[in-house]
C-alpha cells in the first residue's frame, strides 16, 4: 500500500495555521473594518440625544373573595377600552390600564413641570413638552399615544404581583414626574371605579332590603289574616294546605331578607375598604445616570460585529482567489492535453496519407 493510499484526502480542510495566515494576509480588512465601524458608531452615539429612565414600583391590592366587585370593576375597565385578561387585581390588569387609550390621553393632556425652562413653577401639557405636532387635536393625540409607547414601559411579576412602571425621556426630572403622574392616575382610576362600583352595589342592596322588608310584612299579614278567619283550619285539608303555603312564603321572605341584610353590611364594609390607595414600594426619583444610549457597550458590540464581518469577507475573498488558482491549473492541464491530442491526430493523419499514396 502506497503512502498516498494511506493518507486520507484532506482537500478542502483548513488548519488553524492556514486560517490565521489567510486573516493576516488581509489584516487591513480584518482590523480596519471593525475600527472604522466602531469610530462611526462612537460618532453616532455621541450625536444621539441622551435619555433618562425613572422607575416606580407598586403592588396591586388584593381584594377578598366572595364579593361581586371584581366583575363590576372589570366591566368598567372594559368601558375604558382595557382588555381585562388577568383579573381586575392582577398586575397584568394595571399594565393594560396603563396602555389604554383613555389613560394615555389623560397623561398627554396633563400639565407637568416644564423641564425646558429654568422657572420651577412653569408647567406645560405633555404634548407640548414632547413637541407633538398635528393638523388638529385628534391627530396630535394619536401621535402622542404612539410616542408614549416608546417612553413608558410596564413590567410585572405574576408570582410576586410587583409592578414596575418606568418612563424614559430627555430630562431626568420629567421622567420621574411622568412615572409618578401615571401612578397618581392609576390610583384615581382604581379609587373612582372601585368606589363607584361598591357604592352602586350598596345602593342596590339597600333598595332590595327595603323591598324585602315590605314583601315580608305583606306575607306575614296574609298569614295573620288567614289565621284570624280560619281558627279551625286543621280539620280541613284544603285550609291546611293553604296555611302551609302561606307559612312557606313567610319563611322564604325571611331568608331573603336575612341574606340581603348580610350582603348590605358586607357592601358597606367593602365601600369603606375601597378607599385605600395602591401600595407603593418605590416612588420615581430623577435619575443621575443616563439609560440610553450606552456608548461603551454599543461601540464594543459594533467593533466585535465588524471583526466578524471583516474576517468573513477576508475568508470569502481568499476562497474565491484559491478557487481561481485551482481553475487556472485545471485550464492549463486541459490545454496541454488538447495540444498533445492535436499533435497525435496530425501525426496519425500523415501516416494514413503516406500509406494510401504508396
ZIURMO-V897828 format. One record per backbone hydrogen bond with DSSP energy under -0.5 kcal/mol. NH is the residue of the N-H (numbers start at 1). CO is the residue of the C=O. If there is no record, write none. Layout:
BEGIN
NH/CO ; NH/CO
END
This chain:
BEGIN
6/2 ; 7/3 ; 10/8 ; 13/10 ; 19/15 ; 20/16 ; 21/17 ; 22/18 ; 23/19 ; 24/20 ; 25/21 ; 26/22 ; 27/24 ; 29/26 ; 30/26 ; 31/27 ; 32/27 ; 32/28 ; 33/29 ; 34/30 ; 35/31 ; 36/32 ; 37/33 ; 38/34 ; 39/35 ; 40/36 ; 41/37 ; 42/38 ; 43/39 ; 44/40 ; 45/41 ; 46/42 ; 47/43 ; 48/44 ; 51/292 ; 52/169 ; 54/167 ; 56/165 ; 57/282 ; 58/163 ; 59/279 ; 60/161 ; 63/61 ; 67/64 ; 70/67 ; 72/68 ; 73/69 ; 74/70 ; 75/71 ; 76/72 ; 77/73 ; 78/74 ; 79/75 ; 80/76 ; 81/78 ; 82/77 ; 83/81 ; 84/82 ; 85/83 ; 90/87 ; 93/90 ; 94/90 ; 95/91 ; 96/92 ; 97/93 ; 98/94 ; 99/95 ; 100/97 ; 102/80 ; 104/100 ; 105/101 ; 106/102 ; 107/103 ; 108/104 ; 109/105 ; 110/106 ; 110/107 ; 112/110 ; 112/124 ; 114/122 ; 115/113 ; 117/114 ; 122/119 ; 124/112 ; 126/110 ; 127/108 ; 128/125 ; 129/125 ; 130/126 ; 131/127 ; 132/127 ; 140/136 ; 141/137 ; 142/138 ; 143/139 ; 144/140 ; 145/141 ; 146/142 ; 147/143 ; 148/144 ; 149/145 ; 150/146 ; 150/147 ; 151/147 ; 151/148 ; 152/148 ; 153/166 ; 155/164 ; 157/162 ; 158/156 ; 161/157 ; 163/58 ; 164/155 ; 165/56 ; 165/163 ; 166/153 ; 166/164 ; 167/54 ; 168/151 ; 169/52 ; 175/171 ; 176/172 ; 177/173 ; 178/174 ; 179/175 ; 180/176 ; 181/177 ; 182/178 ; 183/179 ; 184/180 ; 185/181 ; 186/182 ; 187/183 ; 188/184 ; 189/185 ; 190/186 ; 191/187 ; 192/188 ; 193/189 ; 194/190 ; 195/191 ; 196/192 ; 197/193 ; 198/194 ; 199/195 ; 200/196 ; 201/197 ; 202/198 ; 203/199 ; 204/200 ; 205/201 ; 206/202 ; 207/203 ; 208/204 ; 209/205 ; 210/206 ; 211/207 ; 212/208 ; 213/209 ; 214/210 ; 215/211 ; 216/212 ; 217/213 ; 218/214 ; 219/215 ; 220/216 ; 221/217 ; 222/218 ; 223/219 ; 224/220 ; 225/221 ; 226/222 ; 227/223 ; 228/224 ; 229/225 ; 230/226 ; 233/230 ; 235/232 ; 236/233 ; 237/235 ; 240/236 ; 241/237 ; 242/238 ; 243/239 ; 244/240 ; 245/241 ; 246/242 ; 247/243 ; 248/244 ; 249/245 ; 250/246 ; 251/247 ; 252/248 ; 253/249 ; 254/250 ; 255/251 ; 256/252 ; 257/253 ; 258/254 ; 259/255 ; 260/256 ; 261/257 ; 262/258 ; 263/259 ; 264/260 ; 265/261 ; 266/262 ; 267/263 ; 268/264 ; 269/265 ; 270/266 ; 271/267 ; 272/268 ; 273/269 ; 274/270 ; 275/272 ; 276/273 ; 279/59 ; 281/57 ; 282/57 ; 291/51 ; 292/51 ; 295/293 ; 298/294 ; 299/295 ; 300/296 ; 301/297 ; 302/298 ; 303/299 ; 304/300 ; 305/301 ; 306/302 ; 307/303 ; 308/304 ; 309/305 ; 310/306 ; 311/307 ; 312/308 ; 313/309 ; 314/310 ; 315/311 ; 316/312 ; 317/313 ; 318/314 ; 319/315 ; 320/316 ; 321/317 ; 322/318 ; 323/319 ; 324/320 ; 325/321 ; 326/322 ; 327/323 ; 328/324 ; 329/325 ; 330/326 ; 331/327 ; 332/328 ; 333/329 ; 334/330 ; 335/331 ; 336/332 ; 337/333 ; 338/334 ; 339/335 ; 340/336 ; 341/337 ; 342/338 ; 343/339 ; 344/340 ; 345/341 ; 346/342 ; 347/343 ; 348/344 ; 349/345 ; 350/346 ; 351/347 ; 352/348 ; 353/349 ; 354/350 ; 355/351 ; 356/352 ; 357/353 ; 358/354
END
